[in-house]
Amino acid sequence: MFATVFYWVIICAASLWGAWSLIWSLIYMGKHENGNLWIFAIIDALSSIALGILYIIYSTQDNQWYWFASKITDIAWLVYIFYFFIALTVFQFVFGFTKKAKKA
């Protein structure tokens, strides 16, 4: 039971943070403040690492039983969120560079 509740709490929290990060990234890109994307890229990279660790735990039922003393069989949403964070981090990294003014 705990593995299921914890899984859905993580999915909800990661989804909300991913949406928040994407919305603010688009706002900063619209204002041409691309340098602000770096902090989101760093936080999203750390989130990707945390989701990767959770994926390792949830990938086998023996790991789940060891950590949570309960099991969940379908972890598709965790994989989708994990891939989304990887793509979002790459997006923020690429668009985080700012153009420098040419010297006269």
NUNUTOR-542622 format. One record per atom (N, C-alpha, C, O): residue in three letters; x, y, z. Coordinates in steps of 0.001 Angstrom, whole numbers, padded with zeros to 6 digits, always signed. Layout:
REM residues N
alaXYZ...
END
This chain:
REM residues 104
met+000816-001197+000000met+000000+000000+000000met+000858+001258+000000met+000574+002210-000726phe+001912+001258+000819phe+002761+002441+000894phe+003457+002715-000432phe+003615+003872-000822ala+003874+001658-001130ala+004545+001847-002418ala+003620+002537-003413ala+004069+003377-004193thr+002353+002195-003395thr+001389+002798-004318thr+001138+004266-003977thr+001139+005121-004863val+000927+004551-002715val+000675+005933-002294val+001906+006799-002572val+001783+007906-003096phe+003067+006304-002227phe+004301+007057-002461phe+004525+007281-003954phe+004961+008357-004362tyr+004229+006274-004764tyr+004355+006380-006223tyr+003489+007523-006748tyr+003964+008360-007517trp+002232+007562-006339trp+001335+008593-006861trp+001650+009981-006306trp+001425+010979-006991val+002154+010061-005106val+002594+011358-004575val+003785+011874-005396val+003842+013054-005739ile+004717+010997-005700ile+005874+011383-006517ile+005436+011798-007919ile+005931+012791-008452ile+004519+011054-008516ile+004031+011390-009859ile+003346+012756-009851ile+003597+013575-010736cys+002497+013010-008877cys+001799+014307-008797cys+002785+015449-008567cys+002700+016483-009230ala+003710+015273-007643ala+004685+016333-007350ala+005589+016598-008552ala+005857+017753-008884ala+006057+015541-009202ala+006929+015716-010366ala+006168+016350-011528ala+006725+017172-012255ser+004919+015983-011709ser+004109+016577-012782ser+003900+018068-012546ser+004028+018876-013466leu+003579+018422-011311leu+003376+019843-011006leu+004668+020638-011177leu+004650+021733-011741trp+005789+020098-010697trp+007049+020811-010852trp+007448+020892-012327trp+007956+021921-012771gly+007225+019826-013084gly+007548+019842-014510gly+006731+020881-015268gly+007260+021588-016126ala+005446+020971-014951ala+004597+021978-015600ala+005038+023384-015206ala+005114+024272-016054trp+005330+023587-013922trp+005788+024889-013431trp+007096+025288-014132trp+007245+026427-014575ser+008009+024371-014224ser+009302+024634-014845ser+009153+024930-016337ser+009810+025830-016861leu+008299+024182-017013leu+008083+024412-018438leu+007424+025763-018687leu+007830+026490-019593ile+006419+026104-017900ile+005723+027384-018080ile+006689+028548-017863ile+006724+029475-018673trp+007473+028513-016783trp+008403+029613-016530trp+009545+029647-017542trp+010072+030717-017847ser+009925+028497-018056ser+010943+028483-019105ser+010431+029186-020355ser+011155+029955-020988leu+009180+028915-020703leu+008599+029578-021876leu+008416+031076-021641leu+008599+031874-022560ile+008056+031459-020422ile+007925+032883-020103ile+009270+033578-020236ile+009357+034647-020841tyr+010325+032982-019676tyr+011654+033584-019774tyr+012144+033634-021215tyr+012812+034590-021608met+011822+032626-021995met+012218+032658-023408met+011461+033761-024147met+012021+034424-025020gly+010210+033953-023802gly+009429+035012-024436gly+009953+036393-024107gly+009841+037309-024922lys+010526+036558-022918lys+011100+037849-022512lys+012565+037978-022899lys+013204+038983-022587his+013101+036969-023577his+014511+036934-023994his+015454+036984-022788his+016524+037588-022853glu+015050+036348-021698glu+015888+036219-020507glu+016329+034763-020379glu+016066+034107-019371asn+016999+034276-021407asn+017340+032865-021479asn+018324+032420-020406asn+018387+031231-020094gly+019088+033332-019838gly+020029+032964-018796gly+019356+032408-017559gly+019979+031678-016788asn+018088+032744-017360asn+017351+032227-016204asn+016999+030755-016347asn+016596+030119-015373leu+017146+030208-017542leu+016822+028800-017737leu+017842+027884-017078leu+017559+026709-016842trp+019018+028407-016781trp+020064+027578-016200trp+019676+027041-014831trp+019944+025876-014536ile+019059+027847-013997ile+018680+027362-012671ile+017618+026277-012786ile+017635+025309-012027phe+016696+026434-013729phe+015693+025396-013949phe+016344+024136-014494phe+015947+023029-014130ala+017337+024287-015361ala+018033+023113-015894ala+018756+022354-014791ala+018763+021124-014785ile+019362+023077-013862ile+020068+022420-012759ile+019074+021685-011856ile+019299+020533-011486ile+017983+022351-011507ile+016984+021721-010638ile+016340+020531-011337ile+016091+019499-010713asp+016068+020673-012635asp+015466+019561-013371asp+016443+018406-013549asp+016023+017250-013588ala+017732+018693-013658ala+018721+017607-013725ala+018762+016844-012402ala+018847+015616-012395leu+018700+017564-011288leu+018647+016899-009987leu+017360+016103-009826leu+017361+015018-009245ser+016270+016644-010341ser+014997+015913-010304ser+015069+014650-011155ser+014513+013617-010783ser+015750+014729-012290ser+015924+013553-013149ser+016728+012478-012437ser+016426+011290-012556ile+017745+012886-011703ile+018536+011917-010941ile+017665+011244-009881ile+017721+010027-009709ala+016868+012031-009177ala+015976+011470-008154ala+014951+010521-008780ala+014674+009456-008229leu+014392+010903-009926leu+013434+010030-010602leu+014112+008761-011107leu+013506+007690-011102gly+015364+008875-011542gly+016111+007691-011971gly+016336+006719-010827gly+016228+005506-011006ile+016649+007247-009653ile+016811+006390-008474ile+015483+005718-008124ile+015450+004532-007796leu+014400+006473-008195leu+013085+005875-007928leu+012730+004829-008977leu+012099+003820-008662tyr+013133+005066-010220tyr+012888+004063-011257tyr+013644+002771-010945tyr+013105+001678-011120ile+014886+002895-010486ile+015656+001699-010120ile+014955+000953-008985ile+014884-000276-009001ile+014444+001681-008014ile+013743+001040-006897ile+012455+000373-007370ile+012161-000758-006983tyr+011692+001067-008200tyr+010407+000532-008639tyr+010527-000468-009789tyr+009534-001109-010132ser+011699-000624-010392ser+011829-001474-011573ser+011670-002961-011252ser+011202-003718-012102thr+012039-003389-010076thr+011830-004794-009706thr+011015-004858-008421thr+011107-003985-007558gln+010232-005891-008321gln+009377-006020-007148gln+010169-006378-005901gln+009732-006091-004786asp+011331-007003-006078asp+012163-007282-004906asp+012696-005992-004285asp+012737-005856-003062asn+013105-005044-005136asn+013543-003747-004609asn+012403-003024-003910asn+012599-002420-002856gln+011225-003085-004491gln+010076-002439-003864gln+009788-003068-002504gln+009529-002355-001535trp+009830-004372-002427trp+009540-005034-001164trp+010583-004680-000124trp+010262-004535+001055tyr+011858-004537-000560tyr+012924-004180+000371tyr+012719-002768+000928tyr+012874-002555+002131trp+012375-001808+000074trp+012278-000417+000490trp+010935-000071+001101trp+010878+000729+002034phe+009860-000647+000606phe+008522-000211+001012phe+007689-001279+001702phe+006653-000953+002281ala+008098-002540+001663ala+007331-003661+002211ala+005968-003786+001533ala+005021-004305+002123ser+005875-003308+000297ser+004683-003494-000529ser+005119-003342-001983ser+006256-002963-002265lys+004197-003644-002907lys+004573-003664-004323lys+003542-002939-005172lys+002370-002838-004811ile+004012-002433-006321ile+003157-001875-007362ile+003693-002421-008685ile+004906-002493-008880thr+002803-002801-009585thr+003262-003457-010810thr+003395-002518-011992thr+004288-002711-012817asp+002554-001520-012108asp+002568-000634-013272asp+003260+000680-012916asp+002736+001468-012128ile+004446+000916-013501ile+005195+002141-013211ile+005386+002982-014473ile+006375+003704-014597ala+004443+002889-015404ala+004575+003582-016682ala+004646+005095-016510ala+005429+005751-017197trp+003853+005659-015615trp+003855+007112-015444trp+005202+007618-014945trp+005624+008717-015305leu+005872+006834-014128leu+007202+007214-013650leu+008182+007296-014813leu+009012+008202-014865val+008089+006362-015735val+008961+006367-016907val+008652+007570-017795val+009573+008222-018288tyr+007380+007870-018005tyr+006997+009023-018830tyr+007497+010331-018224tyr+008040+011180-018932ile+007314+010492-016925ile+007771+011705-016241ile+009286+011799-016296ile+009830+012887-016484phe+009975+010681-016134phe+011444+010637-016199phe+011930+011103-017570phe+012840+011928-017655tyr+011335+010587-018637tyr+011715+011019-019992tyr+011390+012488-020228tyr+012154+013198-020881phe+010256+012945-019697phe+009887+014349-019831phe+010935+015247-019173phe+011317+016268-019744phe+011401+014880-017985phe+012400+015690-017296phe+013732+015690-018028phe+014424+016708-018042ile+014101+014582-018628ile+015336+014548-019407ile+015215+015487-020609ile+016133+016259-020885ala+014095+015426-021322ala+013890+016301-022470ala+013820+017766-022042ala+014359+018635-022728leu+013173+018044-020931leu+013058+019410-020436leu+014422+019964-020032leu+014713+021134-020282thr+015251+019144-019416thr+016592+019578-019026thr+017437+019899-020244thr+018154+020900-020254val+017363+019066-021270val+018119+019329-022502val+017610+020606-023163val+018408+021419-023630phe+016300+020792-023208phe+015695+021996-023766phe+016193+023249-023044phe+016571+024232-023681gln+016191+023205-021720gln+016629+024364-020943gln+018127+024593-021077gln+018576+025739-021075phe+018896+023541-021194phe+020336+023682-021375phe+020652+024330-022713phe+021478+025240-022784val+020006+023871-023766val+020276+024393-025110val+019837+025847-025233val+020578+026672-025767phe+018652+026167-024749phe+018141+027528-024888phe+018598+028459-023768phe+018240+029637-023765gly+019372+027958-022830gly+019855+028788-021732gly+021015+029678-022090gly+021348+030593-021338phe+021634+029432-023219phe+022753+030277-023643phe+022226+031625-024124phe+021206+031691-024809thr+022921+032688-023765thr+022540+034025-024199thr+023513+034503-025263thr+024688+034137-025259lys+023019+035308-026152lys+023872+035858-027200lys+024630+037058-026645lys+024054+037922-025983lys+025900+037097-026918lys+026725+038196-026424lys+026761+039287-027499lys+026749+039019-028700ala+026807+040515-027014ala+026883+041655-027934ala+028281+041711-028535ala+029274+041422-027868lys+028338+042086-029801lys+029630+042204-030468lys+030336+043473-030020lys+029713+044511-029798lys+031649+043363-029892lys+032436+044528-029519lys+032668+045403-030742lys+032859+044908-031852ala+032647+046701-030518ala+032806+047626-031643ala+034219+047825-032068ala+034482+048580-033004
END
